[in-house]
């Protein structure tokens, strides 16, 4: 097969890196490759992906069938009834049905040298009746080699353009990028993901969920892929459950009160558990939260994960495995400032939001240097943070030098901000965590981590039993049992000359 170079002419130089090809060239390359053959099924926003393959020419070499089942009755007749038409469940049915139908009909005729695929999307774009919340599901089920069992990539997108035609353009380009990546770059899932926004920008679309499955992606950890979404700017946040299943933040937060604990969790300590438990006990007693399904989330920012320009992926996975002992979903974000985290959560829920933190973090929030980028400075940030009845739940700390316990009630901030602080605390926007365990105030995660690596067994006293057992059994976070004093080899004696 002949490839296209970056100018669009044909060469015999082998594979072309996708970032050198524009959308037109990618679609044409696929059309000219007679070893790839597939079906397109699209609902909503037009047949924008299939259109690219028709418009560049030679589509007969790629497209076995193109279908757009807009009518709900027709769609149900083909794919079965569903409660929601723009959903992962509907997308999965579309992919399964179209792929299986294609293999059944064509495998005998050309299955020996053809890699079959089925591409589907279901999208809600701007229309006469829809004025906001533009989003959709997109996926491809494909063979990474002829006759192979299918692999699959599924993603969710949020459309940020405000008009229909630009939204359609985004869907078309994104779909071509996905198909091209699946067919030509499946050996490097991170490259597939990074190139999804080629010829697009992240102010037009967010990819807030991606999942790789099947034999082409053996060994791929979708928790890492969630992290990479945020790291490479495809989305400001990504989420997965305690059992490692990727989750869609918009669905998890929808119409639910949310309580978020931010931390490095390196490792989880008894303070972490006490802080979350006490904050939840207070959060459930808020009148607005009566008989509500509260979502409790642990959150990590990229600031806690990036070392230089890279991410220590093993360290990240170790922390995630430890967080799984809490049984709570994990949110990865690019939000350094709390007001940005709060605004993100309030995109998806009108219910109460609570943020859990310690006194040191609260003190940082009142440092004006962090808001130099805002025209309104710290006042603007607080206006964004505390809207919609958001509350901060703050765990006390013990001063290492004096032993004094610092709480919401006696914390002192910069003199010019003390009146503002008093106003927020007196009006219960900032609440002290009550009924905490005083013995926990001596525990600091950095100190626990240090003792863990120095061979001091007392670190086990400061973490939940399940966490300590997991770290020891699986040697997480660089833990090495040989470091313990009783296991250290005795130094060899040297002879005097």
Protein Blocks (a to p, Z undefined) as FASTA:
>chain_A
ZZddfkopacfebjadfklpcfklmmmmmmmmmkbccddddeejijfklmmmmmnooklm
mmmbdcddfblklmmmmnopafbfbdfklmmmmmmmmmmmmmmmmmmmmmmmpccddddd
ddddddfklcghiaddddddddfbghiacdddddddddfbfbfklmmmmmmmmmmmmmmm
mmmmmmmmmlmmmmmmgoiafklbccfbdcdedjklgoiafklmmmmmmmnopafbdcdd
fkopacdfklmmgopacdddddekiacdfklmmmmmmmmmmmmmpmklgoiacddddddd
fklmpghjbccfklmmmmmmmmmmnopacdddfbfblklmmmmmmmmocbdcdddddfkl
mmmmmpmklmmmpmnlmmlmmmmmmgghiacdddddddfklopacdfkloccdfklmmmm
mmmmmnomaccdehiafklmmpcfklmmmmmmnopaklmmmpcfklmmmmmmnopghiaf
klpmklpccddddddZZ
